[in-house]
Amino acid sequence: MYCQTVDKPNRTFKRGTIYLEPEKFELLDSLSKTTRIPRAELEREAINDLLIKHKVLKPTKR
């Protein structure tokens, strides 16, 4: 998997590539446009939810 570190204010991200079925990509893109939340942020939220579900990551207090 391709991975690159990206520094943002107060956070460091690693860039990776994911492959989605065209239909799911279109749904995610549409959701991003409707909610005005960037696709990358939606993807990070989904991955966090998956890691919490499988008890690999502890939930954070909001």
N, C-alpha and C positions, 0 to 999 in steps of 0.2 A: 504494500500500500504506500502511496506517495504521502509524505508527511513533511510539513514545513512549519517552523515556529514563527508566530506573528505576535508582536508586542502591541498591546493597546493600553491606554491609560489604566493603571492599577490592575491589569490582568495580562496573562500570557496565554495565547492560544496556539495549538498545533493544527495546521491545516491538513486535512485529509480528503480523500476522494471517496464518495459513496455512489453506488449505482442503484437507480430506482427504475421500476417499470414505467414506461411513458405515461400511463394513466395516473399513477401515483404522483409522478413529478408534476403533471398538470394540476392535480388536486392541491398539492402542496403550494404550487405557484399561485393558484387562485386564492387559496387561504391567505397567503402572504400579502397579496394585493388587497384583498377584502379587509383584513385586519390591520394592514399597514405595518406589520411586523416582518422584519427581514427573514428570508428563508433560512439563513444560517442560524438565527436565534431560535426559530421553530425547531430546527433539527437538533440544536443543543438541548432544548427543553425535552424533546422526545427521548434523546439518549439518556439524559439524567433520570427521567421517569423509568426507563428500562433498567438502568443500573440500580435504582432504589427498589424496584419490584423484585429484582433478583438478589437483594441484600448485599450488593457489592459496594454500594455507596450509601452513606447515612443521610436521611432527609435533613435539609436545612430548615431552620425556623424562618418564617417569612413575616 
